[in-house]
Amino acid sequence: MTSPAANAGAFVITDLFNTGVDGSGVALGDNVLDPHYTLTAQPNNGTFLAETVFDDTFPIPPWVANNAGSRWIGPDSDNDANGPTGDYTYETTFTLLGNVNLGSVVISGLWGTDNIGLDILINGISTLQANVNQFGSLTVFSVTSGFIVGTNSLEFILNNAGGPTGLRVDQITGMYDLPEPTTLALFGLGLIGLGAMRRRRTA
């Protein structure tokens, strides 16, 4: 995790990852379990895992090409990530420490889906973002509220109309600020004053 500095500024959330990469952010090989994204909901109470899709002649293309920093992931059904029709939810998590200014947190990136992307949820709250462009290109997304101290959940929900299905998250970045030093000082003075008032009341 990023070590908080003594003064306010832009800090990076270091445990956010693109799809299909290892802990260093390097793209994985074919048919490898994604260590950062989990299929938490899928049609017919299925039990598929989220794995990197084979990078061959189908479905990549017509899906937008993989790169060195992200890959498509999909159900581990077969080489082409075929899955039953219905909705799929991919979840990833990240951590915000207690001294973060939650109002300053911003997560942004690009996402691709097969088929339509229905929504992105932060801690179960809809951000009202859909991906109608689907898989031929990547679509910008941004999350600016709904964060909590501790472990946060980011969910990408998509629908499969039949055949291959998958998710791609690329260029994901999370930033936050720390409270201004003056704010921290006033907060500390407030605590001191509160303690003094309590001592006077008990005297």
C-alpha positions as CSV (number, residue, x, y, z in Angstrom):
1,M,0.0,0.0,0.0
2,T,1.0,3.6,-0.5
3,S,2.6,5.1,2.6
4,P,0.6,8.2,3.6
5,A,2.6,11.4,3.6
6,A,2.4,14.1,6.3
7,N,0.8,16.6,3.9
8,A,-2.2,16.4,1.5
9,G,-1.7,15.4,-2.1
10,A,-2.6,12.9,-4.8
11,F,-2.0,9.3,-3.7
12,V,-2.5,6.1,-5.7
13,I,-4.6,3.1,-4.7
14,T,-2.1,0.4,-5.3
15,D,-4.3,-2.7,-5.0
16,L,-6.4,-1.9,-8.1
17,F,-5.6,-4.1,-11.1
18,N,-6.7,-4.5,-14.7
19,T,-8.2,-7.8,-15.8
20,G,-5.9,-10.6,-16.7
21,V,-2.7,-9.4,-15.0
22,D,-0.4,-10.7,-12.2
23,G,0.5,-8.8,-9.0
24,S,3.0,-6.7,-11.0
25,G,0.4,-5.6,-13.6
26,V,1.9,-7.8,-16.3
27,A,-0.5,-9.7,-18.6
28,L,-1.0,-13.4,-17.8
29,G,-1.0,-16.2,-20.4
30,D,-4.0,-18.1,-21.9
31,N,-6.5,-19.9,-19.7
32,V,-5.0,-18.5,-16.3
33,L,-7.2,-17.9,-13.3
34,D,-7.5,-14.1,-12.7
35,P,-6.0,-13.4,-9.2
36,H,-7.9,-10.1,-8.8
37,Y,-11.4,-10.6,-10.3
38,T,-14.0,-13.2,-9.3
39,L,-17.2,-14.3,-10.9
40,T,-19.6,-13.7,-8.0
41,A,-22.9,-14.1,-9.9
42,Q,-23.7,-16.0,-13.1
43,P,-26.7,-17.6,-14.9
44,N,-28.3,-20.8,-13.7
45,N,-26.3,-20.8,-10.4
46,G,-23.2,-21.8,-12.5
47,T,-19.8,-22.5,-11.0
48,F,-17.5,-21.0,-13.7
49,L,-14.2,-19.3,-12.6
50,A,-12.9,-16.1,-14.2
51,E,-9.9,-17.0,-16.5
52,T,-8.0,-15.3,-19.2
53,V,-9.6,-16.0,-22.7
54,F,-7.4,-17.7,-25.3
55,D,-5.9,-15.1,-27.5
56,D,-6.4,-16.7,-30.9
57,T,-8.6,-16.0,-33.9
58,F,-11.9,-16.0,-32.0
59,P,-13.4,-14.2,-30.0
60,I,-10.3,-12.0,-30.2
61,P,-11.1,-10.5,-32.7
62,P,-13.8,-9.3,-32.9
63,W,-13.1,-8.4,-29.3
64,V,-10.7,-5.5,-29.1
65,A,-7.1,-6.9,-28.9
66,N,-5.4,-7.6,-25.6
67,N,-2.2,-5.7,-24.6
68,A,0.7,-6.0,-22.3
69,G,-1.2,-4.4,-19.4
70,S,-4.7,-6.1,-19.6
71,R,-6.5,-9.1,-21.0
72,W,-10.0,-10.3,-21.5
73,I,-11.3,-12.7,-18.9
74,G,-14.4,-14.9,-19.1
75,P,-15.9,-18.1,-17.7
76,D,-13.6,-21.1,-17.8
77,S,-16.0,-23.1,-19.9
78,D,-13.9,-23.6,-23.0
79,N,-11.2,-21.8,-25.1
80,D,-13.7,-19.3,-26.5
81,A,-15.3,-18.4,-23.1
82,N,-18.7,-19.6,-24.2
83,G,-21.3,-19.3,-21.4
84,P,-25.0,-19.5,-20.8
85,T,-27.2,-16.5,-21.5
86,G,-27.9,-14.2,-18.7
87,D,-26.1,-11.8,-16.3
88,Y,-22.6,-12.1,-15.0
89,T,-21.0,-10.1,-12.1
90,Y,-17.2,-9.8,-11.8
91,E,-15.9,-8.4,-8.5
92,T,-12.6,-6.9,-7.5
93,T,-11.7,-5.3,-4.2
94,F,-9.3,-2.6,-2.9
95,T,-8.5,-1.0,0.4
96,L,-8.8,2.6,1.7
97,L,-7.0,3.5,4.9
98,G,-8.7,5.4,7.7
99,N,-6.9,8.7,7.1
100,V,-8.2,8.9,3.5
101,N,-10.4,11.9,2.5
102,L,-13.3,9.7,1.1
103,G,-14.7,12.7,-0.8
104,S,-11.5,12.9,-2.9
105,V,-11.4,9.3,-4.1
106,V,-11.8,8.8,-7.8
107,I,-11.5,5.5,-9.8
108,S,-11.4,5.6,-13.6
109,G,-10.6,3.4,-16.4
110,L,-11.8,1.6,-19.5
111,W,-14.1,-1.4,-19.8
112,G,-15.3,-3.8,-22.5
113,T,-18.0,-6.4,-22.3
114,D,-19.7,-9.2,-24.2
115,N,-22.5,-8.5,-24.5
116,I,-23.8,-5.2,-23.0
117,G,-22.4,-3.9,-19.8
118,L,-25.3,-3.3,-17.5
119,D,-23.8,-1.4,-14.6
120,I,-20.8,-0.8,-12.3
121,L,-21.4,-1.0,-8.6
122,I,-19.3,0.4,-5.7
123,N,-20.0,-1.3,-2.4
124,G,-23.3,-2.5,-3.8
125,I,-24.4,0.9,-5.0
126,S,-25.1,1.5,-8.7
127,T,-23.1,4.1,-10.5
128,L,-25.6,4.1,-13.4
129,Q,-22.9,3.4,-16.0
130,A,-23.6,1.1,-19.0
131,N,-21.4,-0.1,-21.8
132,V,-23.4,-0.1,-25.0
133,N,-20.3,-0.2,-27.1
134,Q,-19.7,-3.8,-25.8
135,F,-16.5,-5.5,-27.2
136,G,-15.4,-3.7,-30.3
137,S,-13.8,-0.8,-28.3
138,L,-13.3,0.1,-24.7
139,T,-15.5,2.6,-22.9
140,V,-14.5,5.1,-20.3
141,F,-15.9,4.7,-16.7
142,S,-15.5,6.8,-13.6
143,V,-16.5,6.2,-9.9
144,T,-16.5,9.3,-7.6
145,S,-18.6,8.4,-4.6
146,G,-19.8,5.5,-2.4
147,F,-16.4,4.6,-0.9
148,I,-15.8,3.4,2.6
149,V,-12.8,3.0,4.9
150,G,-11.4,-0.5,4.7
151,T,-12.2,-3.0,2.0
152,N,-14.2,-1.7,-1.0
153,S,-16.0,-3.8,-3.6
154,L,-16.1,-2.8,-7.3
155,E,-18.5,-4.9,-9.4
156,F,-18.9,-5.0,-13.2
157,I,-22.2,-6.5,-14.4
158,L,-22.8,-7.6,-17.9
159,N,-25.2,-9.6,-19.9
160,N,-24.5,-12.5,-22.3
161,A,-26.9,-12.9,-25.2
162,G,-25.3,-16.2,-26.2
163,G,-21.9,-17.6,-27.2
164,P,-18.7,-16.1,-25.9
165,T,-18.8,-13.7,-22.9
166,G,-16.2,-11.7,-21.1
167,L,-15.0,-8.6,-19.3
168,R,-12.0,-6.4,-20.0
169,V,-10.8,-3.7,-17.6
170,D,-7.9,-1.5,-18.8
171,Q,-6.1,1.6,-17.5
172,I,-7.8,1.4,-14.1
173,T,-6.5,4.0,-11.7
174,G,-7.5,5.0,-8.2
175,M,-6.5,8.3,-6.6
176,Y,-7.2,10.0,-3.3
177,D,-6.1,12.9,-1.1
178,L,-5.3,13.1,2.6
179,P,-6.9,15.8,4.8
180,E,-5.0,19.2,4.8
181,P,-2.6,19.6,7.8
182,T,-4.7,22.5,9.0
183,T,-7.8,20.3,9.1
184,L,-5.9,17.6,11.1
185,A,-4.6,20.3,13.5
186,L,-8.1,21.7,14.1
187,F,-9.4,18.2,14.6
188,G,-6.7,17.6,17.2
189,L,-7.5,20.8,19.0
190,G,-11.1,19.9,19.0
191,L,-10.3,16.6,20.7
192,I,-8.2,18.4,23.3
193,G,-11.0,20.9,24.0
194,L,-13.5,18.1,24.3
195,G,-11.3,16.4,26.8
196,A,-10.9,19.6,28.8
197,M,-14.7,20.1,28.9
198,R,-15.2,16.6,30.2
199,R,-12.6,17.1,33.0
200,R,-14.4,20.3,34.1
201,R,-17.8,18.5,34.3
202,T,-16.4,15.8,36.4
203,A,-14.4,18.2,38.7
